[in-house]
Amino acid sequence: MWRLGREPDYLVWGGEKGPILLGSSTGSIHHCPAREDFQRGEGYAAEPASLVHPRNVRRDAIAVLVNAIEAHDPSIYGHPRRVAHLVQPIGWALGWEEERMSTIEIGALLHDLGKIVISDTILKKPGPLTEEEYNEVKRHPEAGARLLIAGGPPLEAAIPYALYHHERYDGQGYPYGLAGEDIPIEGRILAVADAFEAMISDRPYRKRMEPELALEIIERSAGSQFDPKVAAAFLKAWEAGHIQALLERSRSDKLKDIGIGIPTGKLATL
């Protein structure tokens, strides 16, 4: 991962799949293919950006952002924390090293940050969305990425989770229609955890489904909506009982406890 600095009209953030350009005047955001000149071009002071460990991030700041997400859309209360639990066994199953695993919680907690710019009337609508309303909702991955880029280095690790979690393995997702391994792995992991948690939770437009049915959908959708390897890792974690244990733990979580009374540099239990 590279932070490439600023040029007159853009804030530039670079990831494994190429730079992302955020227009300072228009608020536009662009995903670009990886290009050598972005790393070596004139005017850029490229420096490796280390992955940020949660211990180095003030938990109260993250709690404020999670509060903002859930206050804007109360129907997803608890969703960020439950997803943060669900992504962990996927990362373990895929063999992620400790440093990389340390970022996954932040990414999951803040993946829906962009929803705070979406009308709450749309988010709380009990029936089907119109095409115009759905297009509005589809703005939230890029909106979230903009907010996280503006948050600086402590939040950079969450950017690919926010920006790519609605991409589909078959290329039919949004915002960029990326397919297969062109989708950063953070987005492919979060897509499975986010979808599963949403399916087993009540929403204004539908009731929750049983976990067994949600698991069947994950399995059927491997190769179309989801990365087959990620889906298999999730199903394996369920068979081992890891997912159930994490869901049970998440039920006892209290948002008000996140970051409250926790000294700087000490990891909170979420």
Buried (B, 14 or more C-beta within 10 A) or exposed (E): BBBBBBEEEBBBBBBEBBBBBBEEEEEEBEBEEEEEEBEEEEEBEBEEBEBBBBEEBBBBEBBEBBBBBBEBBEBBEBBBBBBBBBBBBBBBBBEBEEEBBBBBBBBBBBBBBBBBBBEBEBBBBEEEBEEEBEEBBBBBBBBBBBBBBEBEEBBBBBBBBBBBBBBBBBBEBBBBEBBEEBBBBBBBBBBBBBBBBBBBBEBEEEEEBEBEEBBEBBBEBBEEBBBBBBBBBBBBBBEEEBBEEBBEBBEEBEBEBBBEEBEEEEBBEB
